[in-house]
């Protein structure tokens, strides 16, 4: 198989549940490459997008809970 510029072929051991998760994502999307999804997930993690997403979700949940509490007391 020809080399793809900017890519390096390696051997890595990942847990079965991780592989199954990304393969299922590809299946739900109707096709694609689970290795690309893993690559994208690692890139997002490195860039901190994962942390930002978690923080934003937590803030939205807290704000929503506070709004609900205010509506109930009004």
N, C-alpha and C positions, 0 to 999 in steps of 0.2 A: 504494500500500500504506500503511495507517495506521501512524503512529508507535507504537512500543512504549515505554511509560514506563520510564525508566531506561536506555534504549539509545540509542546514536547511530550512525547509518549513516555509514560511512567507506569509502574505497577504500584497500586495502592490497595490496601484492604479496608473496606468499609463494612459496617454492620449491615446485615441482611435487611433489617427494617428500613434503613435509609435508602437502600437501593430500591426496595419495593415501593416506598413513598414516591420517589421521583419517577419510577416506571408508571405508577398509577396516575401521576399528574400528566404524563405524556398520553396515556390511554384516554383520560378524560378530555384532553385537548384534541383528541382525534389524530394524533401523530406528533412526531418530533423526535428529539434525542434526549434521553435522560441524562446523558453525560453533559450536554450543554446546560441543562437546568442546574445540575450540581455546580458547574463552573460559574453560572450566573449567581447562584446562592452564595458561593464563597466570595465572589467579587462584592456582592452587596454587604456581606458581613464585614469584609475588610474596610469598605467605605463607611461603615457605621450606619448604613440604612436600616439594618435590623434593630439597632438600639433606638434609633429615631422613631421607627414604627411602633415599637413597644411603648416608648414614652408617650407618643401621641395617643395611642389607644388607651393607655391608663388615664391620661388627662381627660379624654373624651368621656370615659366611663365615670370618672369622678364628677365632672361638670354635669353630666346627665343625672347622676344620683342626687346632686345638690339641687338641680332644677326640680326634680320629682319631689324632693322633700319640701321645697318652698311651695310648690303647687298644693301639696296636701295640707300645709299649714294655713294657706290663704283662704 
